[in-house]
Amino acid sequence: MKKLKNYINGEWVDSKISAFIDVEDPGTNEVISQVPKGCKEDIESAAGATSNAFNAWRNTPPVKRVQYLFKMKEIIEKNADEIATICTKECGKTFAESRAEIIRAVENIEVACGIPTLMQGEFSEDISAGIDEFVIRQPLGIGACIAPFNFPIMIAFWFFPYALACGNTYIVKPSEKVPETMTKIFELFEELNLPKGVLNMVHGGKDTVDAILEHPEIKAISFVGSSNVAKYVYSKGAQYGKRVQAQGGAKNPLIVMEDADVETTTRIIADSVYGCAGQRCLAASTVVLVGKAKEKFVDKIVEAAKTKTTCYGLDKSSQMGAIITKESKSRILDIINDAESKGANLLLDGRKNKVEGYENGNFIFPTILENVSPDSDADKMEIFGPVMNLKYVDTIDEAIELVNSGKYGNAACIFTSSGSAARKFRHDALAGNIGVNIGVPAPMAFFPFSGWKESFFGDLHGQSKHAVEFYTQTKVVIERWHDEWTRKF
């Protein structure tokens, strides 16, 4: 059985703890490797390495730092299929979805390569006679990322390319559920010949997370996961005086007006709800049909969901893969059962379907509920699975009120051919990522990944200029030089 190691100070090293966690293939439930449970001592070792490497790295000119990122992009692109295969085996998503993650990761590397411009400060000459004032950006020190299971490749790249480009040293902690993908990426990154200690990886669970949050030399922490854990990470990180950006859960509503294009909208809805088996923070969860849209769309939506091919992620025909763990599958089934027991109609029931040859896999087929009781978990909670909750309202105002009544604010989308309706929605909807005729409003790398309410805790988001601001601190310099010209004033 393959036992994974940490990558610290340019070397592969065993964890200081001998306890391991099984890593399972969600499509088969077979154990494919074991990952260290992690401990405080592992983080202390990594933090020591990053601290020792910091001064030399921050004094490396930005134009030289980004040369490593150019090579990083080349390595990722050259090995994309191998990385995507590993991702699919341990995460359960389709191969196409894993390849799409790589594209997004590369986009962030490309944007971070612009750091010589993105880090530029501001300069004002003669704020008073002979006195100039300017702002410069300098790195914070050590940064760390606590990554989720659902995007083993992409999400870490929202953070660490920017941190490195800005002159920080870094620690990546992959999810203990999907550690092999990042392990492979770090194996490939040995070709970079980065200075020792600049980029490190430490495996583990909660003990490792707590060690990151408490370590005095780690200055900035990026997290993506559930809202409950995001609150914990944010509050504990703040308690220890750290910068924290913590992306939480979501319950993303998708509004369909009666003037929306039926065929295109139906296809996009199915892709949004069932992509990555619903295990993504931008997946549509609640689909709200406004007015006569109910008559036009319900049958079409059910049919589109039925035609989704659910099977093992490496199967070329797969359009939806497995749920990450047996426990997650059981939790999702409990939510569906609870909704049904409280009066919900099952327009499409994906609970009992099996994938031939993968009967032990964690598969739930596309499911559609309607008339869900407000006191059921399906209506209130983030399901994080392939379950659609259909709702019906009469007006766009009611739809927006429904959007804004929820505790989450990650994303909200509208489908319409009316510019007026789209503008009203864009203006009034309380969510950080807005889609207009877009089912998954994922920002490009040169925009921040926004999020409001209980979907985000912090001030600055991942990606783009927000990432640069997060990983730097500003220094204001007020400067005067005494010479013959200035003395006469």
C-alpha positions as CSV (number, residue, x, y, z in Angstrom):
1,M,0.0,0.0,0.0
2,K,1.4,3.4,-1.1
3,K,2.0,5.6,2.0
4,L,2.2,9.3,1.1
5,K,4.9,11.7,2.4
6,N,5.1,15.4,3.1
7,Y,7.3,17.6,0.9
8,I,9.3,19.9,3.2
9,N,12.5,22.0,2.4
10,G,12.8,20.4,-1.0
11,E,12.7,16.8,0.3
12,W,10.1,14.0,0.7
13,V,9.9,13.2,4.3
14,D,7.8,10.9,6.5
15,S,5.2,12.5,8.9
16,K,6.2,12.7,12.6
17,I,3.1,10.6,13.3
18,S,2.7,7.0,12.4
19,A,-1.1,7.1,12.1
20,F,-2.6,7.0,8.5
21,I,-5.9,7.6,6.8
22,D,-7.2,5.4,4.0
23,V,-7.7,7.1,0.6
24,E,-10.5,5.5,-1.3
25,D,-11.6,5.5,-5.0
26,P,-15.2,6.9,-4.7
27,G,-16.2,4.9,-7.8
28,T,-15.1,1.5,-6.4
29,N,-14.6,2.2,-2.6
30,E,-11.2,0.4,-3.0
31,V,-8.3,1.8,-0.9
32,I,-5.8,3.3,-3.3
33,S,-3.2,4.8,-0.8
34,Q,-2.8,6.0,2.7
35,V,-2.1,9.6,3.9
36,P,-0.6,10.7,7.2
37,K,-3.1,11.8,9.8
38,G,-0.7,14.8,10.4
39,C,0.4,16.5,13.5
40,K,1.7,19.8,14.9
41,E,5.3,18.7,14.5
42,D,4.9,18.4,10.7
43,I,3.7,22.0,10.5
44,E,6.6,23.2,12.8
45,S,9.0,21.5,10.4
46,A,7.4,23.1,7.3
47,A,7.1,26.5,8.9
48,G,10.8,26.4,9.9
49,A,11.7,25.6,6.3
50,T,9.6,28.4,4.9
51,S,10.9,30.9,7.5
52,N,14.5,30.1,6.6
53,A,13.8,30.5,2.9
54,F,11.8,33.7,3.2
55,N,14.5,36.4,3.2
56,A,16.3,35.1,0.2
57,W,13.1,34.6,-1.7
58,R,11.5,38.0,-0.9
59,N,14.8,39.6,-2.1
60,T,14.7,37.7,-5.4
61,P,13.5,40.3,-7.9
62,P,9.8,39.7,-9.1
63,V,10.9,39.3,-12.7
64,K,13.1,36.3,-11.6
65,R,10.5,34.9,-9.3
66,V,7.9,34.6,-12.1
67,Q,10.4,32.6,-14.2
68,Y,9.6,29.7,-11.9
69,L,5.9,30.2,-12.6
70,F,6.4,30.2,-16.4
71,K,8.1,26.8,-15.9
72,M,5.3,25.7,-13.5
73,K,2.7,26.4,-16.2
74,E,4.7,24.3,-18.8
75,I,5.0,21.4,-16.4
76,I,1.3,21.3,-15.6
77,E,0.2,21.5,-19.2
78,K,2.7,18.8,-20.3
79,N,1.4,16.4,-17.6
80,A,-2.2,17.3,-17.7
81,D,-3.6,13.9,-18.6
82,E,-1.7,12.1,-15.9
83,I,-2.7,14.6,-13.3
84,A,-6.4,14.5,-14.4
85,T,-6.4,10.7,-14.2
86,I,-5.2,10.7,-10.6
87,C,-7.7,13.4,-9.7
88,T,-10.6,11.4,-11.2
89,K,-9.6,8.2,-9.4
90,E,-9.4,9.7,-5.9
91,C,-12.1,12.4,-6.3
92,G,-14.8,10.6,-8.4
93,K,-15.4,13.3,-10.9
94,T,-15.2,12.8,-14.7
95,F,-12.0,13.0,-16.6
96,A,-13.3,16.0,-18.5
97,E,-14.0,17.8,-15.2
98,S,-10.5,17.0,-13.9
99,R,-9.0,18.4,-17.2
100,A,-11.1,21.5,-16.8
101,E,-9.6,22.0,-13.3
102,I,-6.2,22.1,-14.9
103,I,-7.2,24.8,-17.3
104,R,-8.3,27.0,-14.4
105,A,-5.2,26.3,-12.4
106,V,-3.0,27.4,-15.4
107,E,-5.1,30.6,-15.8
108,N,-4.1,31.6,-12.3
109,I,-0.4,30.8,-12.9
110,E,-0.6,33.0,-16.0
111,V,-2.2,35.9,-14.1
112,A,0.4,35.6,-11.3
113,C,3.1,35.9,-13.8
114,G,2.1,39.5,-14.2
115,I,3.2,40.3,-10.6
116,P,5.9,42.8,-11.7
117,T,3.0,45.0,-12.7
118,L,0.3,43.8,-10.3
119,M,2.6,44.6,-7.3
120,Q,3.3,48.1,-8.3
121,G,2.7,50.9,-5.8
122,E,1.8,54.6,-6.1
123,F,3.9,57.7,-6.1
124,S,3.1,61.3,-5.4
125,E,5.8,63.9,-6.0
126,D,6.0,67.2,-3.9
127,I,3.2,66.5,-1.4
128,S,5.0,69.4,0.3
129,A,8.0,71.4,-0.9
130,G,10.7,68.9,-1.7
131,I,8.8,66.0,-0.1
132,D,7.6,62.9,-2.0
133,E,5.3,60.2,-0.7
134,F,4.8,56.7,-2.1
135,V,3.4,53.3,-1.3
136,I,5.2,50.0,-1.9
137,R,4.0,46.5,-1.5
138,Q,6.0,43.9,0.3
139,P,5.4,40.2,1.1
140,L,3.9,39.1,4.4
141,G,6.1,36.1,5.1
142,I,4.6,32.6,5.2
143,G,1.3,31.7,3.7
144,A,-0.8,28.5,3.9
145,C,-3.7,27.0,2.0
146,I,-6.1,24.5,3.5
147,A,-7.7,22.9,0.4
148,P,-11.0,21.1,-0.1
149,F,-11.7,17.7,-1.6
150,N,-13.9,18.7,-4.5
151,F,-11.2,20.5,-6.6
152,P,-7.9,18.7,-5.8
153,I,-6.1,20.7,-8.5
154,M,-7.6,24.1,-9.1
155,I,-8.3,25.7,-5.7
156,A,-4.8,25.6,-4.3
157,F,-3.8,27.5,-7.5
158,W,-6.2,30.3,-6.5
159,F,-3.6,31.1,-3.8
160,F,0.0,29.9,-3.9
161,P,1.1,31.2,-7.4
162,Y,0.2,34.7,-6.2
163,A,1.9,34.2,-2.8
164,L,5.1,33.0,-4.4
165,A,5.1,35.7,-7.0
166,C,4.7,38.3,-4.3
167,G,7.7,37.0,-2.5
168,N,6.1,34.8,0.2
169,T,7.0,31.3,1.1
170,Y,4.2,28.7,1.3
171,I,2.7,25.6,2.7
172,V,-0.1,23.6,0.9
173,K,-2.3,21.2,2.9
174,P,-4.4,19.1,0.5
175,S,-7.6,17.5,1.7
176,E,-6.9,14.2,3.3
177,K,-9.6,12.7,1.1
178,V,-7.8,13.5,-2.1
179,P,-4.0,13.8,-1.3
180,E,-2.6,11.9,-4.3
181,T,-3.3,14.6,-6.9
182,M,-1.3,17.4,-5.2
183,T,1.4,14.8,-4.3
184,K,1.9,14.1,-8.0
185,I,1.9,17.8,-8.8
186,F,4.7,18.4,-6.2
187,E,6.6,15.5,-7.6
188,L,6.5,17.2,-11.0
189,F,7.4,20.5,-9.5
190,E,10.8,19.1,-8.5
191,E,11.8,20.0,-12.0
192,L,11.3,23.7,-11.1
193,N,14.4,23.7,-8.9
194,L,12.8,26.2,-6.5
195,P,15.0,27.2,-3.6
196,K,14.6,24.8,-0.7
197,G,11.7,25.7,1.6
198,V,9.9,28.1,-0.7
199,L,7.1,25.7,-1.5
200,N,6.1,22.9,0.9
201,M,3.2,20.4,1.3
202,V,2.0,18.8,4.5
203,H,-0.7,16.2,4.7
204,G,-3.2,15.7,7.6
205,G,-6.5,16.3,9.1
206,K,-7.8,18.6,11.9
207,D,-4.6,18.4,14.0
208,T,-2.7,19.7,11.0
209,V,-5.2,22.5,10.4
210,D,-5.1,23.6,14.0
211,A,-1.3,23.7,13.9
212,I,-1.5,25.9,10.8
213,L,-4.0,28.2,12.5
214,E,-1.9,28.5,15.7
215,H,1.7,28.7,14.3
216,P,3.1,32.2,15.0
217,E,5.1,32.4,11.8
218,I,2.3,31.7,9.4
219,K,0.8,35.0,8.5
220,A,-1.9,34.4,5.9
221,I,-4.3,31.4,5.6
222,S,-6.6,30.6,2.7
223,F,-9.4,28.0,3.2
224,V,-12.2,26.5,1.1
225,G,-14.8,24.2,2.6
226,S,-18.1,24.1,4.4
227,S,-19.4,27.2,6.2
228,N,-19.2,25.7,9.7
229,V,-15.5,24.9,9.2
230,A,-14.9,28.3,7.4
231,K,-16.2,30.1,10.5
232,Y,-13.9,28.0,12.7
233,V,-10.9,28.7,10.5
234,Y,-11.7,32.4,10.3
235,S,-12.3,32.9,14.0
236,K,-9.4,30.9,15.2
237,G,-7.0,32.3,12.6
238,A,-8.1,35.8,13.6
239,Q,-7.6,34.9,17.3
240,Y,-4.0,34.2,16.5
241,G,-3.6,37.5,14.5
242,K,-3.6,36.1,11.0
243,R,-5.0,37.3,7.7
244,V,-7.7,34.8,6.8
245,Q,-9.9,34.3,3.7
246,A,-12.3,31.4,4.3
247,Q,-14.7,30.4,1.5
248,G,-17.7,28.6,2.9
249,G,-20.8,26.7,1.6
250,A,-23.5,27.7,-0.8
251,K,-27.1,27.1,-1.8
252,N,-27.0,28.7,-5.2
253,P,-30.4,29.7,-6.7
254,L,-31.0,29.8,-10.4
255,I,-33.9,31.9,-11.6
256,V,-35.7,31.1,-14.9
257,M,-37.9,33.7,-16.5
258,E,-40.6,32.6,-18.9
259,D,-38.8,34.4,-21.8
260,A,-35.6,32.4,-21.4
261,D,-34.5,30.2,-24.3
262,V,-35.9,26.8,-23.5
263,E,-33.3,24.4,-25.1
264,T,-30.2,26.3,-24.1
265,T,-31.4,27.1,-20.6
266,T,-32.4,23.5,-19.9
267,R,-29.1,22.1,-21.0
268,I,-27.2,24.7,-18.9
269,I,-29.4,24.0,-15.8
270,A,-28.6,20.3,-16.0
271,D,-24.9,21.0,-16.4
272,S,-24.9,23.4,-13.4
273,V,-26.8,21.1,-11.0
274,Y,-25.2,17.8,-11.9
275,G,-21.6,18.8,-12.9
276,C,-19.1,17.2,-10.5
277,A,-22.1,15.3,-9.0
278,G,-23.3,18.6,-7.5
279,Q,-20.1,18.8,-5.3
280,R,-19.0,22.3,-6.2
281,C,-19.6,25.6,-4.5
282,L,-21.1,27.2,-7.7
283,A,-23.5,24.4,-8.5
284,A,-27.1,25.4,-8.8
285,S,-29.1,23.9,-6.0
286,T,-32.5,25.6,-6.1
287,V,-34.1,26.2,-9.5
288,V,-36.8,28.9,-9.4
289,L,-39.3,29.0,-12.3
290,V,-41.1,32.3,-12.6
291,G,-44.7,32.5,-13.9
292,K,-45.3,30.5,-17.1
293,A,-41.8,29.2,-17.0
294,K,-43.2,26.3,-15.0
295,E,-45.3,25.1,-18.0
296,K,-42.4,25.4,-20.4
297,F,-39.5,24.0,-18.4
298,V,-40.5,21.3,-15.9
299,D,-40.7,18.4,-18.4
300,K,-37.7,19.6,-20.3
301,I,-35.6,19.8,-17.1
302,V,-36.6,16.3,-16.0
303,E,-35.8,14.9,-19.4
304,A,-32.4,16.6,-19.5
305,A,-31.5,15.2,-16.1
306,K,-32.6,11.7,-17.1
307,T,-30.2,11.7,-20.1
308,K,-27.1,12.5,-17.9
309,T,-24.8,9.4,-18.2
310,T,-23.7,8.5,-14.7
311,C,-20.8,6.1,-14.4
312,Y,-17.1,5.7,-13.4
313,G,-15.3,9.0,-14.1
314,L,-12.6,7.5,-16.4
315,D,-15.3,6.0,-18.7
316,K,-15.3,8.1,-21.8
317,S,-19.1,8.3,-21.8
318,S,-19.3,9.6,-18.2
319,Q,-21.1,12.9,-17.7
320,M,-21.4,12.5,-13.9
321,G,-19.2,10.6,-11.5
322,A,-19.3,9.4,-7.9
323,I,-19.9,11.1,-4.6
324,I,-16.7,11.5,-2.6
325,T,-17.3,9.0,0.3
326,K,-19.8,6.5,1.5
327,E,-20.6,8.9,4.4
328,S,-21.4,11.7,2.0
329,K,-23.6,9.4,-0.1
330,S,-25.5,8.4,3.0
331,R,-25.9,12.0,4.1
332,I,-27.4,13.0,0.8
333,L,-29.8,10.0,0.7
334,D,-30.9,11.0,4.2
335,I,-31.7,14.5,3.0
336,I,-33.8,13.2,0.1
337,N,-35.6,10.8,2.3
338,D,-36.3,13.5,4.8
339,A,-37.8,15.8,2.1
340,E,-40.0,13.0,0.8
341,S,-41.2,12.2,4.3
342,K,-42.3,15.8,4.7
343,G,-44.3,15.9,1.5
344,A,-41.9,16.6,-1.4
345,N,-42.6,15.2,-4.8
346,L,-39.8,13.2,-6.5
347,L,-40.0,14.1,-10.1
348,L,-36.8,12.1,-10.7
349,D,-35.5,9.6,-8.1
350,G,-31.8,8.7,-8.4
351,R,-31.4,6.8,-5.1
352,K,-31.6,3.2,-6.3
353,N,-29.8,3.2,-9.6
354,K,-26.6,1.2,-9.9
355,V,-23.6,1.6,-12.3
356,E,-22.9,-1.8,-13.9
357,G,-19.5,-3.0,-12.9
358,Y,-19.2,-0.4,-10.1
359,E,-22.0,-1.5,-7.8
360,N,-20.0,-0.7,-4.7
361,G,-19.3,2.9,-5.9
362,N,-20.7,6.0,-4.2
363,F,-23.2,6.8,-7.0
364,I,-26.4,8.8,-6.8
365,F,-28.1,9.5,-10.1
366,P,-29.7,12.9,-10.9
367,T,-32.6,13.6,-8.6
368,I,-35.3,16.3,-8.8
369,L,-37.6,17.4,-5.9
370,E,-40.5,19.8,-5.9
371,N,-42.8,21.2,-3.2
372,V,-40.1,20.8,-0.6
373,S,-41.2,21.7,2.9
374,P,-39.4,24.8,4.3
375,D,-38.5,22.9,7.4
376,S,-36.7,20.1,5.5
377,D,-33.0,19.9,5.2
378,A,-33.3,19.8,1.4
379,D,-34.6,23.4,1.5
380,K,-32.3,24.8,4.2
381,M,-29.0,23.0,3.9
382,E,-26.2,22.8,1.3
383,I,-26.8,19.3,-0.1
384,F,-23.5,19.1,-2.1
385,G,-24.9,16.3,-4.2
386,P,-26.8,15.8,-7.5
387,V,-30.2,17.0,-6.2
388,M,-32.3,19.8,-7.7
389,N,-35.0,21.6,-5.7
390,L,-37.6,23.1,-8.0
391,K,-39.6,26.1,-6.7
392,Y,-42.3,28.2,-8.4
393,V,-43.0,31.9,-8.0
394,D,-45.1,34.4,-9.9
395,T,-42.8,37.4,-10.2
396,I,-39.2,38.3,-10.4
397,D,-39.6,40.3,-7.2
398,E,-40.6,37.1,-5.4
399,A,-37.7,35.3,-7.0
400,I,-35.2,37.9,-5.8
401,E,-36.8,37.9,-2.3
402,L,-36.3,34.1,-2.2
403,V,-32.6,34.6,-3.3
404,N,-32.0,37.2,-0.6
405,S,-33.7,35.3,2.2
406,G,-31.1,32.6,2.3
407,K,-28.1,32.6,4.6
408,Y,-25.6,31.9,1.8
409,G,-24.4,34.3,-0.8
410,N,-21.9,32.5,-3.0
411,A,-23.7,32.7,-6.4
412,A,-27.1,33.5,-8.0
413,C,-28.1,33.2,-11.7
414,I,-30.9,34.3,-13.9
415,F,-32.0,33.1,-17.3
416,T,-33.9,35.7,-19.4
417,S,-34.0,37.5,-22.7
418,S,-35.0,40.7,-21.0
419,G,-32.2,43.2,-20.3
420,S,-34.4,45.0,-17.8
421,A,-35.0,41.8,-15.8
422,A,-31.3,40.9,-15.9
423,R,-30.2,44.3,-14.7
424,K,-32.7,44.3,-11.9
425,F,-31.5,40.9,-10.8
426,R,-27.8,41.9,-11.1
427,H,-28.5,45.0,-9.0
428,D,-30.7,43.5,-6.3
429,A,-29.5,39.9,-5.8
430,L,-27.4,39.5,-2.6
431,A,-24.6,37.2,-3.9
432,G,-21.0,37.7,-4.7
433,N,-21.0,35.9,-8.1
434,I,-23.8,36.7,-10.4
435,G,-24.6,34.8,-13.6
436,V,-26.8,36.2,-16.4
437,N,-27.7,33.3,-18.8
438,I,-24.7,31.5,-17.2
439,G,-25.2,28.5,-15.0
440,V,-21.9,28.4,-13.2
441,P,-20.6,31.9,-12.7
442,A,-17.0,31.0,-12.1
443,P,-14.8,34.1,-12.4
444,M,-11.8,34.0,-14.7
445,A,-8.4,34.2,-12.9
446,F,-8.1,37.9,-13.5
447,F,-11.2,38.6,-11.4
448,P,-11.6,37.7,-7.7
449,F,-13.7,34.7,-6.7
450,S,-16.3,36.6,-4.7
451,G,-18.7,35.4,-2.1
452,W,-21.1,37.1,0.4
453,K,-22.9,36.4,3.7
454,E,-22.1,32.9,5.2
455,S,-20.4,31.8,2.0
456,F,-17.3,33.9,2.8
457,F,-15.5,35.1,5.9
458,G,-12.8,37.7,5.3
459,D,-12.2,40.8,3.2
460,L,-10.1,39.8,0.2
461,H,-11.0,36.9,-2.0
462,G,-8.8,34.5,-4.0
463,Q,-7.4,35.2,-7.5
464,S,-6.3,38.3,-9.3
465,K,-5.7,41.7,-7.5
466,H,-7.4,40.5,-4.4
467,A,-4.8,37.7,-4.1
468,V,-2.0,40.3,-4.6
469,E,-3.4,42.5,-1.8
470,F,-4.0,39.6,0.5
471,Y,-0.4,38.3,0.2
472,T,1.3,41.8,0.5
473,Q,1.4,44.6,3.1
474,T,1.7,48.2,2.1
475,K,4.5,50.4,3.3
476,V,4.0,54.2,3.0
477,V,7.3,56.2,2.6
478,I,7.4,60.0,3.1
479,E,10.8,61.2,1.9
480,R,12.8,64.4,1.8
481,W,16.4,65.0,0.8
482,H,18.3,68.0,2.1
483,D,20.2,69.8,-0.6
484,E,20.6,73.4,-1.7
485,W,17.2,73.4,-3.5
486,T,15.1,72.0,-0.7
487,R,16.8,74.1,2.1
488,K,15.6,77.4,0.6
489,F,12.0,76.3,1.4
